[in-house]
C-alpha cells in the first residue's frame, strides 16, 4: 500500500487531463468482454464469507461490497495515473512497458519503488 501511495503521489503531478480524454473502445472489445465475464467467478466465495461472518447477511453484504469497491477504487486511480502520463500520439502499444514508462516519468524514486 505504501508503494502504491508513493508512486501515485510522485507521478500525479505529471498527469495530463488531455491524455485521459482519449478513448479507443475498439481496443477493449471483444478482448475485454472475457474479463467482464470472468469477474463474476468470485461468486463461489459467498457461502464461505457468510460462514466466516456467522451467517449474518448484513455483515456479508458489507464485506462483499467493500471487498469489491476498494480494489475498484485503487484500480481506477492506477489507470488514471498510468493513462494520464502516456501521451497518446507517442505511445507505441506494441513495446510499452509499465516500469519503463513509470521510471521515465517519476524518476529514480519511482524506479526504486517498482523494482
Residue pairs with C-beta under 8 A, 6 or more apart in sequence:
3 113
3 114
4 74
4 78
6 109
6 110
6 113
7 81
7 102
7 106
7 110
7 113
7 114
8 77
8 78
8 81
10 106
10 107
10 109
10 110
10 113
11 81
11 85
11 102
11 105
11 106
11 110
12 81
14 84
14 85
14 105
14 106
15 80
15 81
15 84
15 85
16 84
16 85
16 87
17 84
19 83
19 84
19 85
19 86
19 87
19 88
20 80
20 83
20 84
22 88
27 93
46 60
46 64
49 60
49 63
49 64
50 56
50 57
50 60
53 59
53 60
53 63
82 98
82 101
82 102
85 101
85 102
85 105
86 96
86 101
99 111
99 114
99 115
102 110
102 111
102 114
103 110
103 111
103 114
